[in-house]
Amino acid sequence: MATITKTIGSGGDYATPALAAAGFNAGTVAGAVATDDIVFEIVDNAAFDSTFRITANPTGFASVTLTVHSSVRHDGTYGSGARLVLSTEQATVCTTLSTINTTIEWLEITTTGSGKISTAIAPPTYAAGKRLTVRHMLLHDNGLPNGGGATFRAVCIGADSNNGGMSCNVDIHNNVIHNWRSGSIVVAIGIGAPTGGVQDVKVYNNTVDGIDVVGGTSGIAVGIYCSNNAAPRWTNNVVTNIGTNTTTGTRGCFYGNGGSSVGANNASSDGTAFGSGSLTNIVRGDNFSTPDSGDFRPLNNDSPIFAAGIDLGTTPTNVNIDGTGRDRDSNNDVWSIGAFQVSAGGAVTPVIAVATPVEFAIRKAVSGSAACAVSGSYAAGPPTGIEYRLNNTGSWADLGATIDGGTWSGTIASLPVGTNVVSVRWTNDTSVTDSVSNVLVGTVYCGCGQSNESNRLSNQQSYTHATHKASVLDQDDLAWRELIAAPTDPENSGGSYHALLATQHLADRNEPCGFITTANGGQVIASWFTTSSQASWNSAKSRITASGTTPTAFLIDIGESDALAATGYSTYRTRLLNWIADINTTFPGARIFIALVGTVGGAVAAGDLDDIRRAQLSVIDPDNGVYLSRCGHDRASLHWTTDAERLTQAARTYLAYQSGLFGGSNGRGPRLSSLELNSARDRIIVTYDRAIKTGLTFATQPWEVSDDGTPAAVSSVTYHATDPNAVEVHLSAALSGGLGTCELKFCGGDTAAGRVIPQSTDIAMPSGTAVQLPAEPFYAETATEYTAPGDVEDLEDNALAAISDFAITNSSAQ
């Protein structure tokens, strides 16, 4: 079983909630299989004129959740977060399916002036033992559907509000339901009688107000209804302002307070609240700040509902989180009745809480620091100002915060590179403090492409450093976490080499780093960038936006599938160049590292693989911020998987980063400098731009010689007798072709896979043992009269685009 998260919003997996639901109903949730948990997460703070109706369970998923990313959740007030705002009449906004476990949370649902909602959340089927959870919702102003002549509910579990059937377990908590109306029968929360025996029903800490029958002379208005036979537990709920525009059948704030119901610490503006500790006939205006504007926080510590609830602990999940996101449990609050919490005390206790930055979130360093947005909430007050301090040292400084309506926000202009502690406090009451640790400023890496940039190692990995931290943006919930194991990946749960890469970075730079992983296996470059479609790249950009930072460097690892698909040199190169251009436009200043496609295996044609490598080499241009990253053409298999391979993968990659970002000198392996043919024409001298590691026995397979179109056998490859930069390719017979007709090819296709080829001398690493870099491939496609190819700098600037210039010629070299 895996958790599959799909984003909803601009640049997300689905543009609207309706499209997400349609994909689920059709069984087209990408990457999902039976028994998976499906999470749809809204990532835009926007008003969606859209429904979300789950009406089918085509692949037998374990659960479905509609949620809102923490950065765009409401703060308990209308219009402050992601919301559904219906402009046309809708029979049901969130039809959920309780043949599987279902959760709807952190969403506001309302209408425009012309919009109308009959029922907001109501499962059509009821499977025994399954659970429906509705929490932290703002449901208000439903309009008057269908002329007002029917039964309408905000949340209903059952065929109707009076005696319907249900068999699922229910958790409904910390919701606000306000101004829900009908012309006949209206219920804010309705639980029908069970059809399969007594179920687990919990209705906790909800605030209900303004439930009314309008436009008629007879009707029923109920705040919270539950059949006695459902054995409901309803605690800490407050219901006020039930309409009086009814002449018969009015049931009041609560109904169902007999039989097997269990209630405690409820409150009502009539006499229907029940259970020990409950309050009746409370005055609405004595309890809420500005209820007609939708503010249902307790007015102050004199409010009857303030600190009048019962402590429910942490069961069901998140019942301790109030409608603003405050954790009653961790703050040791005396619980209030209703969806909102304010700390108890003789006076309202001042509180400040940091919401952002979150622990392990990283910001890209620019010139040794980064701007850091800081925000949070407060209770009581308001404070006259917010001050901040870094790393528990030095003096406090004014944040220049905006303070309004229980929230505050400001910016620390210069958070230094490092692993920081950010503390805040009230200016006028310095005892009111909060802090967040492990706020990172450093280098941000973003991995794009296919499988070798995702989690393919056999074992989980961890980084090491005595002081600084490394973090990762979880692909599952887009939350920053410490990089202590592989990030959650929808397609693979293996270990990530990023932890080993982080170890090298931390040892070298003595500063934090973070990783945004966006790669998926088996993709071709067209899924990342073409002129018409780049779904994977758009998804990656959405993840980067959700991360709260921008990358310092991109590692692009794409090409194996293109080789198998015979994409071709020109097509691949054009798409890669367009992608590079878009990265430079969207993320100016970010460096780009292209991993040279490695071993592919299988049915790949050597020429098709060579085309991809040639295209990759041709775009390398340090002046444009594009660098060659690790080479893997000598790897024995498609993926880096073993513990030994992971160290090589991380080391080679970091040497490329070190060169392109931090001025290192070992970013690339040995490159061809010249080719010469001895006078007997049976030995080719291959000279590289640096010394070759000694003590190796070279394989012959990576070396291919063409003698005027006819393959010439290579008998051995040895070190040059006097030149430490050169090797000698020995032929079984002298070449007979004329000048310009003989060619040498090195590491074409998969010929180097798992074989010993020339490599650099040992390169010391910041952490662990030394590593060697393999000599880069070259292909002498056209035999021409030998001309000097230029110095090493020219080779780098030309990115080996002119590799056809390297041809075998007559020479007096011995």
N, C-alpha and C positions, 0 to 999 in steps of 0.2 A: 504494500500500500504506500502510495506517495501523495504528497500534497502538490497539486498543480495550481499555480497562481497565474491568472490572466488579468491584465490591466484594462481599465475602461477610461477613455478620455482621449484628448488630443495626443496623437502619437502612440497610443496604447494598442493593445491587441484588439480591442473593440472600441468603436467610436462612441457607442451609447449603451446603456443597460439593456435596451431592447435587443440589440444585436448580440450581446453576450448571451442573453436568455435563449435567443433563437439558435445560436451555436450549440448550447447545451442540449436543447430539445431535439436538435437534429443529430446529436452525437458527434459533433465535429470540433470538440475541444482539442486543440492540437497537443499531441504528446500524451493524452490521457487514455487510460485503459480502465477496465472494470476494477472496482474496489478502490479507485483513487478518490481522494478528497479534493473537490473542485472549489477554488476560491476566486471570486470575481471582485477585484479591488478597484474602486474609483480613485483616480489619481489627480483629477482636476477639481479645483474649487469653482464649480460651475453649476448653473441651473440646467438640468437636462429635461427637455420636454419629451419624456420617454417613460414607458412602463418597463417592468421587469417581471415576466411571467414564466415561471417554470411549470410546464405541464406534462413533461415526459421524463423518463429516466432510461434512455435507450441503451446504455452500456453498463448499468448496474453500479453506478458510482456509490461510494460509501456516504458522502455528504456533499452538500452545496452550501456556500456562504456568499452572501452579498455584503461587502464591507467597504470602508472608506480608508484610504491611506492616512496615517496619523497626522501628516502635514496639512491635510485639507479637511479634517473633521470639524464639525461644528463645536462651538464652545458653550453650548446650552442655550444660545440665543438664535433667533430666526435669521437666516441669510448669512450665517457665519461660516458655512462649510458646504460640501457637496450636497446637492438636493435634486429631487424630482419635482418639477413645477409643471403641472399638466395644464395645457391650454384648451383641451377638448374633453368632453365627457368620457370617463373611463369606468367600466364596470368594476375592475379590480386593478390596483396598481402593482402590488407584489403578491401574485399568486404563487405560493410555495408548495412544494411537494413533500409531504411527510411520509412517503414510502421510503425516504432516506432521511438521515439527520440533516436539518436545515437551520441556518442561522441568518438573520437579517439584523444589521447593526449599524449605528453611527450615521444614519441617513435622515435627512429632512424630507418629508413628503407633504406637498401642499398644491394649490392651484393658482392660476391667474383668475381674473374676474370672470372669464368665460369657462374655465375649467371646472369639472365636477368629478367627485370620487364617491363611489358607493362604499366599497370596502377596500381598505388599504392592504391588509395582510390576512389571507385566509387560505389555508391548504384545501385542495379539493378532495384529497383522499387521506385516510388516517390509518397508518400501519401500526399495529401494536408494538410497543417497545421502542419505537423511533422517537426522536426528540426534535421539537421545534423551539428555537430560541429567538426571541425578539427583545433587543436591548439597545438602550441609548438612542432611541428614535425620537424625532420631533414630528408628530403627526398633527396637522392643524389646518383649519379653514378648508373643509372639503367641498364647499359650494353646496348646492341643493340639487342632487342628481334626479334625472327622470321626472322632473316636475314635482319631486318631493313626496311621491306616494308609495314608498316601499320601505323595506327594512335595510338600514345601513349601519355599518360598524367600522370602527377603526381597525381593531384586531379581533378576529373571530375564529375560534376553534370549534367547529360544530356546524350542523346544517342550518340552524338559525339561532337567534339569541335566546330562545326559550328552552328548547328541548332537543337540540340537535345531537348527532352522534359523533363521537371521537374515540380514538384508541391510542393516540400518541402521547408521549410525555411532553410537558410544556414548561418553559422558563420564560417569563415575561417580567423584565425588570429595568428600572431606571429610565423609563420612557415618559415623555410629555405628550398628552393627547388633549387638544384644545380646540374649541369651536367646531365640534363635529355635529352635523345637523341632518335631519330628515323630516319628511312630511308625515310620517306614520310611526315607525319604530326606530330608535337610534340607541346604539350601545357603544361605549368606548372600548371596553374589553369584554368579550363574551366567550365563555367556556361551556360548550354543550355537554350533555350527559354522555358517559362512555358507553361504547358498544361492546367492549371486550374486557370489562372489569375495571376496577379502580386503577387510575393512572397516577403518575407523579406530576402534579400541577403546582407550580410555584409562581405566585404573582406578588412581586416584591418592589417596594420603593418606586412606585409609579405616581405621577402627578396628572390628574384628570380635571378638566375645567371646561365649562361652557358646553355641556351636552344638552341639546334642545330639540324639541319638536316644533316645527314652524309651518305656517300656512294651513293649519287645520284646527279643528276644535277637539280632536281626540287623538291620543297617541300614548306611546310609552317611551320614556327617556331614562336610561340606566347608565351610571358611570362604569361600574365593574360588576358584571354578572357571571356567576358560575353555578352550574348545577351542583346540588349537594352531593349527588352520587359520584361526582368526579373527585371527591375528597380534596378540594383545593386547599392550599396553604397561601393565605394572603396576609402580608405583613408590611407595615411601614408605607401603606398607600394613602394618599390624600385625594379626596374628590370634593370639588366645590362647584357652585353655580350651575346646578342642574336646572334646566328650564322649567318654567311654570306654565307654559302655553299648552297644557293638556288638561282635559277635564275628567278623563277616566283612565285607569290602568297605570298611572304613574308609579314607578317603583323606586325612584330615588337614587342616591349616590351609590349605594351597595345593594345587591340583591343575592340571596343564597346563603344567608348567615345562619343556617340551621343544619340539621343532619350531621354529616361527617366533615363539614368545613372546619378548618382550623385557622383562626385569625388572631392577630395581636398587633397593638400599636398602630391602628389605622386612624384616619381622621376624616370627618365629613361635615359639610355645612348643613346637613339635616341630622336626623336621629338614627341613621342606618349603619354607621360605623360600628363594628363589633369586635369582640375579643378583648383580652386583658390589656390594659394600658391604652385603649383606644379613646379618641376624643370625638365628641359629637357637637353639632350646632356651633362649629367654629365660624368666625367671621372672616370671609375671604380677604378683605382689605387689611386685616390685622396680621396676615401671614405672608403675603407676597408683596414684592416690591412694586412692580407695575404690571399686574396680570393682563390687563387689556392690551398691552404691548408685547405680551408673550414672555415676561420675565417672572419666573416662578421660583426664584431663589427665596429662602426664608428672609423676611424683611430685616430682622435683627434678632438678638438673643431674647427679646421679649415676645417674639412670635410663638404661639402655642406649639407649632409643629417643630420649632427649633430644638434640637437635642432631645426629642421626645420619642425617637425610634428605638428599636431593639437591634443590638449588634448581631448581624447575620454572618460574620466572619467572611469567608471567601468562597462559599458554596451557595448557589451555583457559580460557575466560573464568571468572574468579573462583576459579581453583584456588589462588591466593595467599591467599584469605580462609579462615581456619580456622573450626572449628566454633563459636567464640565471636564471630566477626565481626572478628577481628584480621587486619590486612593484613600478611602476612609480608614482602611486597615493599617497601612503603613504610617499614616499620620496620627494614629491613635485617637481618632475622632469619636466623640459621643454622637451616635447616628441621629440624624434628623429624619422626620417623616417626609416622604416624597422623593423626587428624583435628584434633588440638589442638597449639598452638604456645606455647612459652615461650622468651623471649629467651635466647641463649647467653651464656656467660662463665664465669669461674672460679667464681663463684657465680651463682645465678639473678639476672639483671639486673633491678632494679626498673623497672617501667614504669607509667605512668598514661596513660590515654587518655580524651578527652571524647567521649561518644556523643551527648549532648544538652546544650545546644541545638545545632542544626545551623546552618551558615552561611546567612544570609538569612532564617531563620525570624524572624517578627515577633511581638511581644506588644503587646496593646493597652495604651496608656498610660492610667493613672488617676491624676490629681493629680500628673503629672510623672514617674511611674515605673511599673514593673511588677514583680511577683514573677516570678522565673525559676528553674524547676526545672533542676538541673544533675546529670548522671549520667554514668557511664562505667565503665571496667574498670581493673583493675590486674593486674600479674603480680608474683610474689614477695611478700614482706612477710608479713602485711598491713601497710599503713601504720598508724601510730598515729592519724592524722587527716589531713584534707584541708583545705588552705587555698586561698583564692581572692584574686584581685586584678583590678581593672577598668582597662582602657585603658592598661596598662603603666605606671601611675603610682600613687603612694601606697603605703601599707603593705599587707601581706597580712593577711587576716582568716580566722578559723576558719569553715568552711562548716557545721560541725555535722552532718557527713555520717554516714549509715549505711554501714558498711563490712562486707561479708560475702561470702565465697565468690567472690572475684575481681571483685566489682562494688561500686560506691559510688554514693550519691545524696544530694543535699541541695538546699537552696533558697537563692538569693540574694533576700533579702526586698525589696530596692529597687534594681532595675536602672534607671538613669536613662534618660529619653528621649534617643535618639540612636543612632548607629551604633557599637556597643561591641565591644571585645575582652575576652573572658573567659578568664583564665588560672587554672590550678589546679596544685597541687604537693603532694607528700607533706610532712606536718609534720615527720617525723623524718628525711627526706632531701630537702632543699630543691633538690637538683639534678635531681630527678625531676619534670618539668613537662610540661604540654601546654596548648594554648590553641586557641580558636576565634575567628575574626574575623567581623565583620559580623553581630553579634547585634543585632537591631533592636528598638527600642521606639518606638512612635508610633501612627499612625492606621491602622486596619484597615477597608478597604472591602470589602463583599460585594455582587457583582452578581447579581441574580436576574431570571428572566423569560425573554424570548425574544431574537430575533436581534440587535437593536440593542445588547444588552448582552454579546454574544459577539464573535467575531473576524470582522468584516465589511469591514474596510478593504482597499483594493486593495494597499497596501504595508505591510510590517512597520514598526513604529515603535520608537523607543528614547527613554528619558528622559534628562535631563541635570541634573547638579548637581555642584558641585565637591567636596562633603564627604559628603553623606548618600546612602543607598541606597534603592531601591525594590525590592520583591520581589513574587513571585506564587506562589500554590499551583498547581502543575501539575495540570491535570485528569486527566492520564494516569496518573501514579504517586503523586499526593498528596504530592509532595516540594516544599519551598520552593526557589525559584531566583531569581536576580536577574532583574528585569524588563527584559531587554535586547531582547526580541522578544515576539511573541505567546505566551501560554501554550499548551501542547498542548491542543487541543480536539478531542474525538472527532468533531465534525460539521463543523468548518471550520478551515482553516489560514491564514486571512487575518490582517491586522494588527489589533491591539487599540488602541482609543483610550485605554486605561488608562495607557499609557506617557506620553501627552501630558497626561493628568490628573495623573499623578505629577509631571511637570515643574512644573505650576502649584502643586501642593501643596508641593513641596520649596522652591520659590522663596518662597512665602508664609510657610510655617511654619518653615523651616530645621530640619526633623526628618523621619525616615523615614516611609514609608507602605508598606502591603502590600495585595494584592488577592486575594480568594478569588472565583473566577469559577465560577458554577454555572448559567449561562443556557444555553438551547438554543433553536434556531429553531423557529418554527411552533407554539408551544404556546399553549393557552388558559389562563385563570386557574384552571379546574377542575383542571388538572394540578398546580397549585401549592397551591390550598387549596379544598376543599369539606368538607362534613360527613362524607363517606364515603371520600374518596380524595384524597391529595395526594402522589403518588409523587415528583414533582419536588422538592417541599419537603422530604420525608423524605430524599431523596438529598442535597439541599443541606445539611441539618443534619448528615448523616453526614460530608460533606466538611469542614464547619466543625469538627466534633469531631476529625477526623484532623489538622486544621491546628495544633492545640495552643493556639489562642487563640480569642477571640470578637470579632465585628465591632464597630467603633465606629459604623458606619453601613451601612444597606442601601439599595441603589439598585434599585428595582423598576421594570422596563421591560416591561410586559405590556399588551396591548390590541388590537394590530392584528388578530390572529387572532380575538379575541372580536368585533370589529366585523364581520369577514367572516362569522362564525358567527351574527350577530344575537343575541348573548347577552342583550342588554337591560340597561337601567339598573338595575333593582332586583336582578336576579340577580348582575350583575357587582359592584355595590356591596356586597351582602351578603357575597360571597366575599372581596372585598378587605378589608372590615372584620374578618372572621374571621381572615384572614391577619395583619393588623396586630395583632390581639389576641394571636395565638399568638407573633408575634415579640416583643411586649412581655413576654409570660410567659416565653418560653424564653431571651431575651437582654435582660433588663431594663436599661434605660438606653441601649440602642442607638437612634440616630435613624433615621427611615425617610423616604426620599425617593421620591416617586412621579413618574416621568417622564410628562408629558402626552403621550398617544398622538399620533403625528405623521401624516404622509402615509401612506396605505395603498394607494390606487390599485386597479386591477383592478375587480372587480364589487362593491365595497363600496357600500352604500346610505348616503347622507349622514346620514339619521336614525340609523342604527345606529352610525355613527362618533361622532355627536354624543352619543348615549347614553353611550358609554364615557367621553368627555371629561367630561361632566357628572358621572358617577359618581366619576371621579377627583378632580375639583375639590371635590366635596361632602365628601370624607373628609379634606381637608387641615386639620390642627389642630395648630399648633405647641405648644399646651399639652399635647397628647398625644404630642409628639415626632414628628409627621408633617408633612412639608414637601413643597411642589411642587418638583420638579426641573426639568430642562431641558424646553423646549417645542420641538417639531419640526414643527408644523403648517404652517410656511412652507417646509419642505424639499421639494425637487423630486421626490424618489423615496422608496421605502420605507426604504432603508438609507443611513446615512452611509457613504460609500465613498471618496470622493476625498481627496487630501491637503488641499484647502481645507476640505472639510466636516469632516475630523477635528479641525482646530483649533477650529472653531465648536462641535462636539460637546463637546470637552473643556472649552472655556472656559465654555460655558453650564452644564455640569454642575458645574464647580468653583465657580462663583458661587453655585449653590444650596447646595453643601456649606459654602462659606465663611460663608454666612448662617446656616445651621442649626446648624453646629458651632462656629464661631469668631467669631460676632458681626458678620459682614459685613452690609452694607445693600443689596446688589443681588441678592438671591436670586430675585426674580421680575420679569417684564417689566411694562410699563405695564398697569394695570387700569382698567376703566371706572369713572368717577366720576359722570357724569350724562349724560343725553340730553335735548336740547331741540329743538323744532321752531319754525322761524321763522313769523312771522305769515302769510306767503304760502304756507306749508305745502309749499314745494319745496326746503327745505334743512334738514338735520338736523345739529345741533351735537353732536359726540361729544367729551366732555371726559374725559381720563385723569387719573390720580393724580400725574402728573409730566410734565415737559417731553418733547416728542417730538423726535427727531433731525430736523434740517432738511436741505433739499436733495434730498429724495426725490420721485419721481413715483409716486404710489400707483396700484395696480391697482384696478379697480372690481369685479372678480369676487368678492372676499371679502365684499362688502357686499350683503346681500339685504334688500329692503324688501317688506313685505306691506301692501297697502292694503285692509283689510277682507277679507282672503283672496285678493286679486288681486295678483299680482306687480307691483311698481312699478319701472320702469327707473331705474338709477343712471347718470347721465351722466358724473360725475367725482367725485373725492375730492381735496380741496385742504387746505392749511393754513388755520387760522383767521386772520383778519386781525390780531387783537391778542393772542389767548391762546396762549402757547407750549405749553400742555397739550392743545390741542384741534385737531380736524380737522373739516372740513365735508363732508358727504355730499350732493351735489347731485343732484336728481331731474329726470328729463326732463319731468315734469308734476306739478302740485300734487296732494297727497293729497286724496281726497274722503271717506274714511271718517270716521265719528264718533270722538269721544274713546274711547280704549280699544279701538279696532278695528285700529289700525295697529301694525306690529311691525318691529323692526330686528334683523337677525341678522348677526354678524360671525365670519367664518372657520368657517362650517359645513362639514361633510364635508371634502373635499379642495380647497375653493375657493381656499385660500391657497397651495397647493402651487407653489413656485417663483416666487411673485409678490411684489411689493413691498407691504408693509403697514406701518402705523405701528410704530415701534420706539423703544427708549430712545435717549437720547444716548449718546455713547461712554463705555464703562466701562473704565478702565485695568485691565489684568491683571497679576498678579505676574510673568509671563513672556510675552514676545511683544507683539503689537499689541493695541490696544483691541478690544472686542467690543460688539455691541448685542444687546439682548434683544427679541424680538417682542412686540407687544401680545397679551394673552391673549384667547382667544375669549369671546364672550358670545352668549346666545340669548334674545331677548325673546319668550317664548312666549305671554304673555297681556298684552293691552293693558289697562292700568288707569289710573286717575287718577294723575298723577305725584306721588310723594312722595319727599322726600330720602332717599337710601339710607343715610345715615350717613357717618361719617368713614372714613378708610382703615383704621384699626384694626378697626372693625366689619366692614369687608369681609373683612379677613384672618381674623378670628375666625369669621365665618360661612362662610368658604371659598367665597364666591360661590354658596352653595347657593340663595340667593334671587334668582338671575339673572332670574327671571320678573317681578320687581318693576320692572325697567328697561323702561319703555314710553314710546312717543312720545306727547307731549302738546302742546297749544297753548302757545306761549310768545312773549314779545315779543322774544326774542333776534334780533338782526339779523346 
